[in-house]
Amino acid sequence: MKRNRALTQKLIILSVLIVMFAFFALMKPGFASWMNIMNIALSTCVNGLLAIAVTFVITTAGIDLSIGTTMTFSCVMSGIAFTAWGFPIGLAIAFGFLVGAVCGGTSGFAVAKMKLPPFIATLSMQMMTKGLSLVVSGIKPVYFTAAPSYQKIALGSVIGQMFRQIFPGIDAPWWLDNIYNAFLLFILGVVIAYVLYSRTLLGRYTQAIGSNEESARLSGINTDRWKMLVYMVSGLFSAFAGLIMSARLNSAQPQLGAGYESEAIAAAVIGGTSMSGGEGSIPGTVIGAFIISVLANGLRSMAVTTEWQTVVTGTVLAGAVYFDLLRKRGRKN
């Protein structure tokens, strides 16, 4: 029954995505063009990875408000390691992931060991990483122009290159060169997250802690250790989003980051992650991220101002939370 409910919920939100896309395609004929679809996919990569990051944390009945600024701080530190410290670009990228893991682990330590409420612990981390990004960078963008191939991490097309190598002398279809590497990396991140969430102890313990932390502890689970690991995973996925963001811009922008957590949380909740913990879905979160991207792109194509786009996103988030409450009441009855 639980699996049937989860499948039904995924089908519902997938239907919402299809109907929303069809609506905007009818209203704006160019909306369904291949280039616009790829633009939607590209914009989903960052928000989708952040939504995956926060899905793990929300499932434990926590929250992570620092994912956006952790994303920024990790790519700023990666840029500093490359430009100022002389790290090779590969090592600099790995250092950025390490920074993300440390930020997430620190938040997890504050929640698990210091017993700070997740809201306060991650809000503090948000403020610290936001300030450190500005301090370390000198309030200036950190550019990766000395690494010519860095931007190709996001905007290159390895599929088009592979086609030419496999079929030399044949012109590659134009659309192959518009399947960005960023989207392939996003798919890789989704697969990794799905395996972690659905096929490992981390995922099972994450759901157990969110369902009833005291029962999980009495059953022998070291809840503090696993909660710290969950926040560390959140930091790693935030750093992954930072890699794609900085590769798109070919720079680390220290002013970015704050505010990204709202759309990520909205995507996770729309996708079926319960704010009360114990329940979540990586595929649902991905669909939720696409709903947010399609909604933003569609409203923008209809010349709706950014302010009203934010209002609509907030309304959708409130509706998703209310729907989650109705589902839980229905189960109790």
C-alpha positions as CSV (number, residue, x, y, z in Angstrom):
1,M,0.0,0.0,0.0
2,K,2.9,2.4,0.8
3,R,4.5,1.7,-2.6
4,N,1.2,2.2,-4.3
5,R,0.6,5.6,-2.6
6,A,4.2,6.7,-3.5
7,L,3.7,5.6,-7.1
8,T,0.3,7.4,-7.3
9,Q,1.9,10.6,-5.9
10,K,4.7,10.5,-8.5
11,L,2.1,10.0,-11.2
12,I,0.2,13.0,-10.0
13,I,3.1,15.4,-9.9
14,L,4.3,14.0,-13.3
15,S,0.9,14.8,-14.7
16,V,1.1,18.3,-13.2
17,L,4.4,18.8,-15.0
18,I,3.0,17.5,-18.3
19,V,-0.1,19.7,-18.1
20,M,1.9,22.7,-17.1
21,F,4.4,22.2,-20.0
22,A,1.5,21.7,-22.5
23,F,-0.2,24.9,-21.2
24,F,2.8,27.1,-21.8
25,A,3.5,25.4,-25.1
26,L,0.0,26.3,-26.3
27,M,0.3,29.9,-25.0
28,K,3.8,30.4,-26.4
29,P,4.6,28.3,-29.5
30,G,8.3,28.7,-29.2
31,F,8.2,27.3,-25.6
32,A,8.4,23.7,-26.8
33,S,11.4,24.3,-29.0
34,W,14.5,22.1,-28.4
35,M,16.6,25.0,-27.4
36,N,14.1,26.1,-24.8
37,I,13.7,22.6,-23.4
38,M,17.5,22.5,-23.0
39,N,17.4,25.9,-21.3
40,I,14.9,24.4,-18.9
41,A,17.0,21.4,-18.3
42,L,20.1,23.5,-17.8
43,S,18.3,25.7,-15.2
44,T,17.1,22.6,-13.4
45,C,20.6,21.2,-12.9
46,V,21.5,23.6,-10.1
47,N,18.2,23.7,-8.4
48,G,17.7,20.0,-8.8
49,L,21.0,19.1,-7.1
50,L,20.2,21.5,-4.3
51,A,16.7,20.0,-4.0
52,I,18.3,16.5,-3.7
53,A,20.6,17.9,-1.0
54,V,17.8,19.2,1.1
55,T,15.6,16.1,0.5
56,F,18.0,14.0,2.6
57,V,17.9,16.5,5.4
58,I,14.2,17.1,5.4
59,T,13.6,13.3,5.5
60,T,15.3,13.3,8.9
61,A,12.8,16.0,10.0
62,G,15.4,18.7,9.7
63,I,16.1,21.6,7.4
64,D,19.1,23.0,5.6
65,L,19.0,26.7,4.9
66,S,22.6,26.9,4.0
67,I,22.6,24.8,0.8
68,G,22.7,27.9,-1.5
69,T,25.5,29.7,0.3
70,T,27.4,26.5,0.7
71,M,27.2,26.1,-3.0
72,T,28.7,29.5,-3.5
73,F,31.4,29.1,-0.8
74,S,32.5,25.8,-2.2
75,C,33.0,27.1,-5.8
76,V,34.6,30.3,-4.4
77,M,37.1,28.2,-2.5
78,S,37.7,26.0,-5.5
79,G,38.4,29.2,-7.5
80,I,40.8,30.5,-4.9
81,A,42.6,27.2,-4.8
82,F,43.0,27.3,-8.5
83,T,43.9,31.0,-9.1
84,A,45.7,31.9,-5.9
85,W,47.1,28.7,-4.5
86,G,48.1,27.1,-7.8
87,F,46.1,23.9,-7.5
88,P,45.6,21.9,-10.7
89,I,42.0,22.4,-11.8
90,G,41.0,18.8,-11.0
91,L,42.4,19.1,-7.5
92,A,40.7,22.5,-7.1
93,I,37.4,21.0,-8.0
94,A,37.9,18.2,-5.4
95,F,38.8,20.8,-2.8
96,G,35.5,22.5,-3.5
97,F,33.7,19.2,-2.8
98,L,35.7,18.9,0.4
99,V,34.7,22.4,1.5
100,G,31.0,21.5,0.9
101,A,31.3,18.3,2.9
102,V,33.0,20.2,5.8
103,C,30.2,22.9,5.8
104,G,27.5,20.2,5.8
105,G,29.3,18.1,8.5
106,T,29.7,21.2,10.7
107,S,25.9,21.9,10.5
108,G,25.3,18.2,11.2
109,F,27.6,18.4,14.3
110,A,25.7,21.5,15.5
111,V,22.4,19.6,15.1
112,A,23.4,16.2,16.4
113,K,25.9,16.9,19.1
114,M,25.2,20.5,20.2
115,K,21.5,19.9,20.0
116,L,20.8,23.1,18.1
117,P,17.5,23.3,16.2
118,P,18.3,22.6,12.5
119,F,16.8,25.9,11.5
120,I,19.2,27.8,13.8
121,A,22.2,25.6,13.0
122,T,21.8,25.9,9.2
123,L,20.8,29.6,9.4
124,S,24.1,30.2,11.2
125,M,26.0,28.3,8.5
126,Q,24.2,30.2,5.8
127,M,25.4,33.5,7.4
128,M,28.9,32.3,7.9
129,T,29.4,30.9,4.4
130,K,27.8,34.0,2.9
131,G,30.2,36.2,4.8
132,L,33.2,34.0,4.1
133,S,32.5,33.9,0.4
134,L,32.7,37.7,0.3
135,V,35.8,37.9,2.6
136,V,37.8,35.3,0.8
137,S,37.0,36.6,-2.7
138,G,37.4,40.3,-1.7
139,I,33.8,40.8,-2.9
140,K,35.0,40.1,-6.5
141,P,34.2,37.3,-8.9
142,V,36.8,34.5,-9.1
143,Y,37.4,33.6,-12.7
144,F,38.4,30.3,-14.2
145,T,39.6,31.7,-17.5
146,A,43.1,30.2,-17.0
147,A,41.4,26.8,-17.4
148,P,40.1,26.9,-21.0
149,S,38.1,23.7,-20.7
150,Y,36.4,24.6,-17.4
151,Q,33.3,26.1,-18.9
152,K,32.9,23.0,-21.1
153,I,32.1,21.0,-17.9
154,A,28.6,22.7,-18.1
155,L,28.2,24.0,-21.6
156,G,30.2,21.5,-23.6
157,S,28.5,18.5,-25.4
158,V,30.4,15.3,-25.0
159,I,27.6,13.4,-26.7
160,G,28.1,15.4,-29.9
161,Q,31.9,14.7,-29.7
162,M,31.3,11.0,-29.2
163,F,29.0,10.9,-32.2
164,R,31.7,12.3,-34.4
165,Q,34.3,9.9,-33.1
166,I,32.0,6.9,-33.6
167,F,30.7,8.1,-37.0
168,P,33.6,10.0,-38.6
169,G,32.6,11.9,-41.8
170,I,28.9,12.1,-40.8
171,D,27.5,15.4,-39.7
172,A,26.1,15.1,-36.1
173,P,22.5,16.2,-35.7
174,W,22.4,19.8,-34.5
175,W,20.5,18.9,-31.4
176,L,23.2,16.6,-30.1
177,D,25.5,19.6,-29.6
178,N,22.8,21.2,-27.5
179,I,22.6,18.3,-24.9
180,Y,24.8,20.1,-22.4
181,N,27.3,18.2,-20.2
182,A,25.7,19.9,-17.2
183,F,22.5,17.9,-17.8
184,L,24.5,14.6,-18.0
185,L,26.2,15.5,-14.7
186,F,22.8,16.2,-13.2
187,I,21.6,12.7,-14.3
188,L,24.7,11.2,-12.7
189,G,23.9,13.1,-9.5
190,V,20.3,11.8,-9.6
191,V,21.5,8.2,-10.0
192,I,24.0,8.5,-7.1
193,A,21.3,10.1,-4.9
194,Y,18.8,7.5,-5.8
195,V,21.2,4.6,-4.9
196,L,22.1,6.3,-1.6
197,Y,18.5,7.0,-0.7
198,S,16.9,3.8,-1.8
199,R,19.6,1.1,-1.7
200,T,21.9,1.9,1.2
201,L,21.9,2.0,5.0
202,L,22.2,5.8,4.8
203,G,18.8,6.0,3.1
204,R,17.1,3.5,5.4
205,Y,18.4,5.2,8.5
206,T,17.6,8.6,7.2
207,Q,14.0,7.6,6.8
208,A,14.0,5.8,10.2
209,I,15.4,8.8,12.0
210,G,12.8,11.1,10.4
211,S,9.9,8.7,11.2
212,N,10.8,8.4,14.9
213,E,14.3,9.3,16.0
214,E,13.9,7.9,19.5
215,S,12.7,4.5,18.2
216,A,15.6,4.5,15.8
217,R,18.0,5.2,18.6
218,L,16.6,2.5,20.8
219,S,16.9,0.0,18.0
220,G,20.6,0.5,18.0
221,I,21.1,3.2,15.3
222,N,23.7,5.8,16.2
223,T,21.4,8.6,15.2
224,D,23.9,11.4,15.9
225,R,26.5,9.9,13.6
226,W,24.0,9.2,10.8
227,K,22.5,12.7,11.0
228,M,26.0,14.3,10.7
229,L,26.6,12.1,7.6
230,V,23.2,13.2,6.1
231,Y,24.2,16.9,6.5
232,M,27.6,16.1,5.0
233,V,25.9,14.5,2.0
234,S,23.8,17.6,1.7
235,G,27.0,19.7,1.6
236,L,28.5,17.5,-1.1
237,F,25.5,17.8,-3.4
238,S,25.5,21.6,-2.7
239,A,29.2,21.6,-3.9
240,F,28.2,19.6,-6.9
241,A,25.6,22.3,-7.8
242,G,28.4,24.9,-7.2
243,L,30.6,23.1,-9.8
244,I,27.9,23.3,-12.4
245,M,27.0,26.9,-11.6
246,S,30.6,28.2,-11.7
247,A,31.2,26.2,-14.9
248,R,28.2,27.8,-16.6
249,L,29.4,31.3,-15.6
250,N,33.1,30.4,-15.9
251,S,33.5,32.1,-12.6
252,A,32.5,31.9,-8.9
253,Q,30.2,34.8,-8.0
254,P,30.4,35.4,-4.2
255,Q,27.2,37.4,-4.2
256,L,25.1,34.4,-5.4
257,G,23.7,31.7,-3.2
258,A,21.2,33.3,-0.7
259,G,17.7,32.5,-1.8
260,Y,18.4,29.3,-3.7
261,E,17.3,27.3,-0.7
262,S,13.7,28.4,-1.1
263,E,13.2,27.0,-4.6
264,A,15.1,23.8,-3.6
265,I,12.9,23.2,-0.6
266,A,9.8,24.0,-2.8
267,A,11.0,21.4,-5.3
268,A,11.6,18.7,-2.6
269,V,8.2,19.3,-1.0
270,I,6.3,19.4,-4.3
271,G,8.0,16.1,-5.1
272,G,6.6,14.5,-2.0
273,T,9.2,15.0,0.7
274,S,7.3,15.4,3.9
275,M,8.3,18.4,6.1
276,S,7.5,16.3,9.2
277,G,10.2,13.8,8.1
278,G,10.3,10.1,7.4
279,E,9.2,10.3,3.8
280,G,10.8,11.4,0.6
281,S,11.6,10.5,-3.0
282,I,14.5,11.3,-5.2
283,P,12.5,10.9,-8.5
284,G,9.7,13.0,-7.0
285,T,12.2,15.7,-6.1
286,V,13.6,15.7,-9.6
287,I,10.1,16.1,-11.0
288,G,9.4,18.9,-8.5
289,A,12.6,20.7,-9.7
290,F,11.4,20.5,-13.3
291,I,8.0,21.9,-12.2
292,I,9.8,24.9,-10.7
293,S,11.9,25.4,-13.8
294,V,9.0,25.0,-16.2
295,L,6.9,27.4,-14.2
296,A,9.7,30.0,-14.0
297,N,10.5,29.7,-17.7
298,G,6.9,29.8,-18.7
299,L,6.0,32.8,-16.6
300,R,9.1,34.5,-18.0
301,S,8.1,33.8,-21.6
302,M,4.8,35.4,-20.8
303,A,6.5,38.5,-19.6
304,V,5.5,38.0,-16.0
305,T,7.9,40.0,-13.7
306,T,10.3,38.3,-11.4
307,E,8.4,39.6,-8.4
308,W,5.2,37.8,-9.4
309,Q,7.2,34.7,-10.3
310,T,8.3,34.6,-6.7
311,V,4.7,35.0,-5.5
312,V,3.6,32.1,-7.7
313,T,6.4,29.9,-6.5
314,G,5.5,30.7,-2.9
315,T,1.9,29.9,-3.5
316,V,2.8,26.5,-5.1
317,L,5.0,25.7,-2.1
318,A,2.2,26.5,0.4
319,G,-0.2,24.4,-1.7
320,A,2.3,21.4,-1.7
321,V,2.7,21.6,2.1
322,Y,-1.1,21.8,2.6
323,F,-1.5,18.8,0.3
324,D,1.0,16.8,2.4
325,L,-0.9,17.6,5.5
326,L,-4.2,16.5,3.9
327,R,-2.5,13.2,2.9
328,K,-1.3,12.6,6.5
329,R,-4.7,13.3,7.9
330,G,-6.3,10.9,5.5
331,R,-4.0,8.1,6.5
332,K,-4.8,8.7,10.2
333,N,-8.5,8.6,9.5
